[in-house]
């Protein structure tokens, strides 16, 4: 596989987008995939870090606006993060991709949306979007939002095309393998706090890190051991370094590769939203949290309402007194810490990077598969799948199906007791459909797989699951008709033990329920 990442880092937008993409890139590379990044040369970029990992980075030109990376991000100003127009960025990205279409173009950027993705549509086989804020439409085959929201199951319903695979929630959080390993050897917690971990974003333009360190230097809190992590692009490094050197109980770590082992020692964390929220939860660390931007407010508020974090509030309402009050409150109430620990311990199990990787490469054999009868709610999804270019190319009737005709056909089939419309789900994501239509003593079978899962050797499993479901209530012969040029489908039928004969140039495959299969049907 060839995978291209379009992602940026800067002093303004921070490092989180690049770091989670790097986590996924390394997981894909372990499978043999070829990966490279396309990143703009913003002030505070992490292109050198990506290159250091042995991943090629194609740099887009630095924006000409001198203030583009200077201002603090605390509002809906994401368009400014790009530094150029979407049209310019799209063309520069197309030029960087070159003539060979990647199997996946992975986009992690709040400044890019449907307009940009449509420009890139013909230069990548599939588009995968990583998002958090659900504030714009996307044109993509797959979308990941690894955050927890009260309404996370429906947030993107009107923002992505029908048929888009949505991976939603911290189950899919892109955490490095070190967190999965560290989780296996976690020490038991009792609510007592002796060691504190601080990480308030890679760049932390407002220097909340320095503010928090000054609080922990207070004589009332000086007994606590402190580990503080900052990014290599933190503009306040010198000041933080001086604070750390002034106190024997403070250990400063800059742009670390062993975050999990540092965090695992902590009894309490002080941090922001973003990826580190899920890293803390993976390791069961209770946390005091500060919201850094508008896009974090709803998510952190939802988590706070479920007592999964202890939320102070936003940047504008945070000062040393408030931080100290909240630390002391938790230190004096071990039950509050244990309550939070118990609520978060199973929210993030650290397998997200591998789950997302497997969805991208189509390695879904170890996930839960379900066959469910289609309902009226699936009408548009079936229409989108039916009009996919490849589906029409392999169909007996080549013309696109008008929507009004599809509505009549679909609603008729739903109530036809001679017809079975089955949707096949993996991890609650629909990946394809299989239809059986009974005529006399035979059932004609038809199937299709969603575009993003084709070429991943899933047709045999998909067909087998549906056939077994069909034979639970029927025992008649199944027939499939395949055009001579559709060798992929032909091989699928052969692998399932169908008999083959030719009729009018087409391949006719048939299979009967044998005695052994009847015993298990």
For each residue, the residues with C-beta under 8 A, 3 or more apart:
1: 28 31 32 33 34 103 104 360 361
2: 33 34 35 100 101 102 103
3: 25 28 33 34 35 36 102 103 104 105 106 360
4: 35 36 37 38 97 102 104 105 106 124
5: 21 24 25 35 36 37 38 106 107 108
6: 37 38 39 93 105 106 107 108 109 112
7: 17 18 21 37 38 39 106 107 108 109
8: 13 17 18 39 40 42 45 81 82 109
9: 13 14 15 17 18 39 42 44 45 46 202 233
10: 13 14 42 43 44 45 68 69 81 203 233
11: 42 43 44 69 70 203 205 233 235
12: 42 44 68 69 70 71 72 73 80 81 203 205
13: 8 9 10 17 42 73 81 110
14: 9 10 17 73 201 202 203 231 274
15: 9 18 19 46 201 202 203 231 233
16: 19 20 201 202 274 275 276
17: 7 8 9 13 14 20 21 108 109 130
18: 7 8 9 15 21 22 37 39 46 49 50
19: 15 16 22 23 46 202 275
20: 16 17 23 24 108 130 146 174 275
21: 5 7 17 18 24 25 37 106 108 130 174
22: 18 19 25 26 49 50 53 55
23: 19 20 26 27 174 175 176 353
24: 5 20 21 27 28 106 174 353 356 357
25: 3 5 21 22 28 29 35 37 53 55
26: 22 23 29 30 53 176
27: 23 24 30 31 177 353 354 356 357
28: 1 3 24 25 31 33 35 357 360 361
29: 25 26 32 33 34 35 55
30: 26 27
31: 1 27 28 357 361
32: 1 29
33: 1 2 3 28 29 361
34: 1 2 3 29
35: 2 3 4 5 25 28 29 55
36: 3 4 5 55 56 57 58
37: 4 5 6 7 18 21 25 47 50 55 56 57 58
38: 4 5 6 7 57 58 60 93 96 97
39: 6 7 8 9 18 45 46 47 50 57 58 59 60
40: 8 45 59 60 61 62 63 82 83 84 89
41: 45 47 59 60 61 62
42: 8 9 10 11 12 13 45 62 63 68 69 83
43: 10 11 62 68 69
44: 9 10 11 12 69 203 233 235
45: 8 9 10 39 40 41 42 48 233
46: 9 15 18 19 39 49 50 232 233
47: 37 39 41 50 51 57 59
48: 45 51 52
49: 18 22 46 52 53 232 255
50: 18 22 37 39 46 47 53 55 57
51: 47 48 54 55 56 57
52: 48 49
53: 22 25 26 49 50
54: 51
55: 22 25 29 35 36 37 50 51
56: 36 37 51
57: 36 37 38 39 47 50 51
58: 36 37 38 39 96
59: 39 40 41 47
60: 38 39 40 41 89 92 93 96
61: 40 41 92
62: 40 41 42 43 83
63: 40 42 68 82 83 84
64:
65: 68 83
66: 70
67: 70 71
68: 10 12 42 43 63 65 80 83
69: 10 11 12 42 43 44 83
70: 11 12 66 67
71: 12 67 77 80
72: 12 205 206 315
73: 12 13 14 77 81 205 292 293
74: 292 293 294 314 315 316
75: 293 294
76: 135 294 295
77: 71 73 80 81
78: 81 110 111 133 135
79: 82 111
80: 12 68 71 77 83 111
81: 8 10 12 13 73 77 78 109 110 111
82: 8 40 63 79 85 86 89 109 111 112
83: 40 42 62 63 65 68 69 80
84: 40 63 88 89 92
85: 82 88 89
86: 82 89 90 111 112 113 115 116 119
87: 90 91 119
88: 84 85 91 92
89: 40 60 82 84 85 86 92 93 111 112 116
90: 86 87 93 94 116 119 120
91: 87 88 94 95 119
92: 60 61 84 88 89 95 96
93: 6 38 60 89 90 96 97 120
94: 90 91 97 119 120 123
95: 91 92 98
96: 38 58 60 92 93
97: 4 38 93 94 100 101 102 105 123 124
98: 95
99:
100: 2 97
101: 2 97 123 124 125
102: 2 3 4 97 105 124 125
103: 1 2 3 124 125 126
104: 1 3 4 124 125 126 127 128 360
105: 3 4 6 97 102 120 123 124 126 127 128
106: 3 4 5 6 7 21 24 128 129 130
107: 5 6 7 112 116 117 127 128 129 130 140
108: 5 6 7 17 20 21 129 130 131
109: 6 7 8 17 81 82 112
110: 13 78 81 131 132 133 295
111: 78 79 80 81 82 86 89
112: 6 82 86 89 107 109 116 117
113: 86 116 117 136 137 138
114: 117 118 136 137 138 139
115: 86 118 119
116: 86 89 90 107 112 113 119 120
117: 107 112 113 114 120 121 127 129 138 139 140
118: 114 115 121 139
119: 86 87 90 91 94 115 116
120: 90 93 94 105 116 117 123 124 127
121: 117 118 124 127 139
122:
123: 94 97 101 105 120
124: 4 97 101 102 103 104 105 120 121 127
125: 101 102 103 104
126: 103 104 105 140 141 142 451 452
127: 104 105 107 117 120 121 124 139 140 141 142
128: 104 105 106 107 140 141 142 143 144 360
129: 106 107 108 117 138 140 142 143 144 160
130: 17 20 21 106 107 108 143 144 145 146 174
131: 108 110 134 138 143 144 145 156
132: 110 145 146 147 295 299
133: 78 110 295
134: 131 145 155 156 159
135: 76 78 295
136: 113 114 159
137: 113 114 159 160
138: 113 114 117 129 131 143 156 159 160 164
139: 114 117 118 121 127 161
140: 107 117 126 127 128 129 143 160 161 164
141: 126 127 128 163 164 165 450 451 452
142: 126 127 128 129 164 165 166 167 359 360 452
143: 128 129 130 131 138 140 156 160 164 165 166 167
144: 128 129 130 131 167 168 172 174 356
145: 130 131 132 134 152 155 156 166 167 168 169
146: 20 130 132 167 169 170 172 173 174 275 278 352
147: 132 152 169 170 277 299
148: 152 169 170 299 302 303 308 347
149: 152 155 298 299 302
150: 302 305
151: 154 155
152: 145 147 148 149 155 168 169
153: 168
154: 151 157
155: 134 145 149 151 152 159 168
156: 131 134 138 143 145 159 160 164 166 168
157: 154 160
158:
159: 134 136 137 138 155 156
160: 129 137 138 140 143 156 157 164 166
161: 139 140 164 384
162: 380 381 383 384
163: 141 381 384 385 430 450 451
164: 138 140 141 142 143 156 160 161
165: 141 142 143 359 429 430 431 450 452
166: 142 143 145 156 160 429
167: 142 143 144 145 146 172 355 356 359 429
168: 144 145 152 153 155 156 172
169: 145 146 147 148 152 172
170: 146 147 148 173 278 281 347 348 352
171: 348 349 351 352 355
172: 144 146 167 168 169 352 355 356
173: 146 170 275 278 282 348 352
174: 20 21 23 24 130 144 146 275 352 353 356
175: 23 179 180 275 278 279 282 348 350 352 353
176: 23 26 179 259 260 353
177: 27 180 181 353
178: 181 182 258 259 260 261
179: 175 176 182 183 259 260 279 282 283 350
180: 175 177 183 184 282 349 350 351
181: 177 178 184 185 260
182: 178 179 185 186 260 261 263 264 283
183: 179 180 186 282 283 284 349 350
184: 180 181
185: 181 182 264
186: 182 183 264 283 284
187: 264
188:
189: 267 284 337 338 341
190: 334 338
191: 334 335 336 337 338 341
192: 267 334
193: 196 224 267 268 330 331 337
194: 224 225 267
195: 224 225 226 227 265 266 267 268
196: 193 216 224 225 226 227 266 267 268 269 270 327
197: 226 227 228 229 262 263 265 266 268 269 270 271 285
198: 209 212 213 216 226 227 228 229 269 270 271
199: 228 229 230 259 263 269 271 272 276
200: 204 208 209 212 270 271 272 290 292
201: 14 15 16 204 231 272 274 276 292
202: 9 14 15 16 19 230 231 232 233 234
203: 10 11 12 14 15 44 231 233 234 235
204: 200 201 207 208 209 230 231 234 236
205: 11 12 72 73 235
206: 72 292 315
207: 204 210 211 236 239 240
208: 200 204 211 212 272 290 292 315 318
209: 198 200 204 212 213 228 230 234 236 240
210: 207 213 214 236 239 240 243
211: 207 208 214 215 318 319 320 323
212: 198 200 208 209 215 216 228 270 323
213: 198 209 210 216 217 226 228 240 243 244 247 250
214: 210 211 217 218 243 320
215: 211 212 218 221 320 323 324 327
216: 196 198 212 213 221 222 224 226 249 250 327
217: 213 214 221 222 243 246 247 250
218: 214 215 221 222 324
219: 222
220: 324 328
221: 215 216 217 218 224 324 327 328
222: 216 217 218 219 247 249
223: 249
224: 193 194 195 196 216 221 249
225: 194 195 196 249 251
226: 195 196 197 198 213 216 247 249 250 251
227: 195 196 197 198 251 253 262 263 265 266
228: 197 198 199 209 212 213 240 244 250 251 252 253
229: 197 198 199 253 254 256 259 262
230: 199 202 204 209 234 236 237 240 252 253 254 255
231: 14 15 201 202 203 204 234 254 255
232: 46 49 202 254 255
233: 9 10 11 15 44 45 46 202 203
234: 202 203 204 209 230 231 237 240 254
235: 11 44 203 205
236: 204 207 209 210 230 239 240
237: 230 234 240 241 254
238: 241 242
239: 207 210 236 242 243
240: 207 209 210 213 228 230 234 236 237 243 244 252
241: 237 238 244 245 252
242: 238 239 245 246
243: 210 213 214 217 239 240 246 247 250
244: 213 228 240 241 247 250 251 252
245: 241 242
246: 217 242 243 250
247: 213 217 222 226 243 244 250
248:
249: 216 222 223 224 225 226
250: 213 216 217 226 228 243 244 246 247
251: 225 226 227 228 244
252: 228 230 240 241 244
253: 227 228 229 230 256 262
254: 229 230 231 232 234 237
255: 49 230 231 232
256: 229 253 259 262
257:
258: 178 261 262
259: 176 178 179 199 229 256 262 263 279
260: 176 178 179 181 182 263 264 279 283
261: 178 182 258 264 265
262: 197 227 229 253 256 258 259 265 266
263: 182 197 199 227 259 260 266 269 279 280 283 285
264: 182 185 186 187 260 261 283
265: 195 197 227 261 262
266: 195 196 197 227 262 263 269 285
267: 189 192 193 194 195 196 285 286 337
268: 193 195 196 197 285 286 287 288 327 330 337
269: 196 197 198 199 263 266 280 285 286 287 288
270: 196 197 198 200 212 287 288 289 290 323 327
271: 197 198 199 200 276 277 280 287 288 289 290
272: 199 200 201 208 276 277 289 290 291 292 296
273: 277 289 291 292 293 296 299 300
274: 14 16 201 277 292 296
275: 16 19 20 146 173 174 175 278 279
276: 16 199 201 271 272 279 280
277: 147 271 272 273 274 280 281 287 289 300 303 309
278: 146 170 173 175 275 281 282 348 352
279: 175 179 259 260 263 275 276 282 283
280: 263 269 271 276 277 283 285 287 344
281: 170 277 278 284 285 308 344 345 347 348
282: 173 175 179 180 183 278 279 348 349 350
283: 179 182 183 186 260 263 264 279 280
284: 183 186 189 281 341 344 345
285: 197 263 266 267 268 269 280 281 341
286: 267 268 269 310 330 337 340 341 344
287: 268 269 270 271 277 280 309 310 340
288: 268 269 270 271 309 310 312 323 326 327 330
289: 270 271 272 273 277 300 303 304 309 310 311 312
290: 200 208 270 271 272 312 313 314 315 318
291: 272 273 296 297 300 311 313 314 315
292: 73 74 200 201 206 208 272 273 274 296 314 315
293: 73 74 75 273 296 297
294: 74 75 76 297
295: 76 110 132 133 135 298 299
296: 272 273 274 291 292 293 299 300
297: 291 293 294 300 301 314
298: 149 295 301 302
299: 132 147 148 149 273 295 296 302 303
300: 273 277 289 291 296 297 303 304 309 311
301: 297 298 304 305 311
302: 148 149 150 298 299 305 306
303: 148 277 289 299 300 306 308 309 311
304: 289 300 301 307 308 309 310 311
305: 150 301 302
306: 302 303 343
307: 304 339 340 343
308: 148 281 303 304 340 343 344 347
309: 277 287 288 289 300 303 304 340
310: 286 287 288 289 304 326 330 336 340
311: 289 291 300 301 303 304
312: 288 289 290 317 318 322 323 326
313: 290 291 317 318 322
314: 74 290 291 292 297 317 318
315: 72 74 206 208 290 291 292 318
316: 74
317: 312 313 314 322
318: 208 211 290 312 313 314 315 322 323
319: 211 322 323
320: 211 214 215 323 324
321: 324 325
322: 312 313 317 318 319 325 326
323: 211 212 215 270 288 312 318 319 320 326 327
324: 215 218 220 221 320 321 327 328
325: 321 322 328 329
326: 288 310 312 322 323 329 330
327: 196 215 216 221 268 270 288 323 324 330 331
328: 220 221 324 325 331 332
329: 325 326 332 333 336
330: 193 268 286 288 310 326 327 333 336 337
331: 193 327 328
332: 328 329
333: 329 330 336 337
334: 190 191 192 337 338
335: 191 338 339
336: 191 310 329 330 333 339 340
337: 189 191 193 267 268 286 330 333 334 340 341
338: 189 190 191 334 335 341 342
339: 307 335 336 342 343
340: 286 287 307 308 309 310 336 337 343 344
341: 189 191 284 285 286 337 338 344 345
342: 338 339 345
343: 306 307 308 339 340 347
344: 280 281 284 286 308 340 341 347 348
345: 281 284 341 342
346: 349
347: 148 170 281 308 343 344
348: 170 171 173 175 278 281 282 344 352
349: 171 180 183 282 346
350: 175 179 180 183 282
351: 171 180 354 355
352: 146 170 171 172 173 174 175 278 348 355 356
353: 23 24 27 174 175 176 177 356 357
354: 27 351 357 358
355: 167 171 172 351 352 358 359 367 427
356: 24 27 144 167 172 174 352 353 359 360
357: 24 27 28 31 353 354 360 361 363
358: 354 355 361 362 363 364 366 367
359: 142 165 167 355 356 362 364 427 429
360: 1 3 28 104 128 142 356 357
361: 1 28 31 33 357 358 456
362: 358 359 453 455 456 457 458
363: 357 358 366 456
364: 358 359 367 369 426 427 431 453 456 458 461
365: 461
366: 358 363
367: 355 358 364 426 427
368: 426 427
369: 364 424 425 426 461 465
370: 424 425 426 428
371: 422 423 424 425 434 465 466 468 469
372: 422 423 425
373: 420 421 422 423
374: 378 382 414 421 422 423 433
375: 378 414
376: 379 411 414
377:
378: 374 375 381 382 421 423 430
379: 376 382 383 406 407 410 411
380: 162 383 384
381: 162 163 378 384 385 430
382: 374 378 379 385 386 406 410 421 433
383: 162 379 380 386 387 401 403 406 410
384: 161 162 163 380 381 387 388
385: 163 381 382 388 391 432 433 448 450
386: 382 383 391 392 401 406 448
387: 383 384 391 392 400 401
388: 384 385 391 392 448 451
389: 392 393
390: 393 394 451 454
391: 385 386 387 388 394 395 448
392: 386 387 388 389 395 398 399 400
393: 389 390 398
394: 390 391 483 486 489
395: 391 392 398
396: 481 483
397:
398: 392 393 395
399: 392
400: 387 392
401: 383 386 387 405 406 409
402: 405 406
403: 383 406 407
404: 407 408
405: 401 402 408 409
406: 379 382 383 386 401 402 403 409 410
407: 379 403 404 410 411
408: 404 405 411 412
409: 401 405 406 412 413
410: 379 382 383 406 407 413 414
411: 376 379 407 408 414 415
412: 408 409 415 416
413: 409 410 416 419 421 435
414: 374 375 376 410 411 421
415: 411 412
416: 412 413 419
417:
418: 437 438 439
419: 413 416 435 436 437 438
420: 373 435 436 437 470
421: 373 374 378 382 413 414 433 435
422: 371 372 373 374 433 434 435 436 466 469 470
423: 371 372 373 374 378 430 432 433
424: 369 370 371 430 431 432 433 434 462 465 466
425: 369 370 371 372 428 429 430 431
426: 364 367 368 369 370 429 431
427: 355 359 364 367 368
428: 370 425
429: 165 166 167 359 425 426
430: 163 165 378 381 423 424 425 433 450
431: 165 364 424 425 426 449 450 453 458 462
432: 385 423 424 447 448 449 450 453 458 462
433: 374 382 385 421 422 423 424 430 447 448
434: 371 422 424 445 446 447 462 463 466 467 470
435: 413 419 420 421 422 445 446 447
436: 419 420 422 443 444 445 466 470 474 478
437: 418 419 420 443 444 446
438: 418 419 442 443 474 476
439: 418 442 443 444
440:
441: 476 477
442: 438 439 476 477 478 479 510
443: 436 437 438 439 470 474 476 477 478 479
444: 436 437 439 478 479 480 481
445: 434 435 436 463 467 478 479 480
446: 434 435 437 480
447: 432 433 434 435 459 462 463 466
448: 385 386 388 391 432 433
449: 431 432 453 454 458 459 462
450: 141 163 165 385 430 431 432 453 454
451: 126 141 163 388 390 454
452: 126 141 142 165
453: 362 364 431 432 449 450 456 458
454: 390 449 450 451
455: 362
456: 361 362 363 364 453
457: 362 460
458: 362 364 431 432 449 453 461 462
459: 447 449 462 463 488 489 492
460: 457 463 464 492 495 496
461: 364 365 369 458 464 465
462: 424 431 432 434 447 449 458 459 465 466
463: 434 445 447 459 460 466 467 492 493 496
464: 460 461 467 468 496
465: 369 371 424 461 462 468 469
466: 371 422 424 434 436 447 462 463 469 470
467: 434 445 463 464 470 471 478 496 511
468: 371 464 465 471 472 521
469: 371 422 465 466 472
470: 420 422 434 436 443 466 467 473 474 478
471: 467 468 474 475 513 517 521
472: 468 469 521
473: 470
474: 436 438 443 470 471
475: 471 513 518 521
476: 438 441 442 443 513
477: 441 442 443 510 511 512 513
478: 436 442 443 444 445 467 470 498 510 511 512
479: 442 443 444 445 508 509 510
480: 444 445 446 489 493 498 508 509 510
481: 396 444 503 506 507 508 509
482: 486 489 490 493 506 507 508 509
483: 394 396 486 506 507
484: 505 506 507
485:
486: 394 482 483 489 490
487: 490 491
488: 459 491 492
489: 394 459 480 482 486 492 493
490: 482 486 487 493 494 500 507 509
491: 487 488 494 495
492: 459 460 463 488 489 495 496
493: 463 480 482 489 490 496 498 500 507 509
494: 490 491 497 498 500 509
495: 460 491 492
496: 460 463 464 467 492 493 511
497: 494 511
498: 478 480 493 494 509 510 511
499: 509 510 511
500: 490 493 494 507 508 509
501: 507 508 510
502: 505 506 507 508
503: 481 506 508
504:
505: 484 502
506: 481 482 483 484 502 503
507: 481 482 483 484 490 493 500 501 502
508: 479 480 481 482 500 501 502 503
509: 479 480 481 482 490 493 494 498 499 500
510: 442 477 478 479 480 498 499 501
511: 467 477 478 496 497 498 499
512: 477 478
513: 471 475 476 477 517 518 521
514: 517 518
515: 518 519
516: 519 520
517: 471 513 514 520 521
518: 475 513 514 515 521
519: 515 516
520: 516 517
521: 468 471 472 475 513 517 518
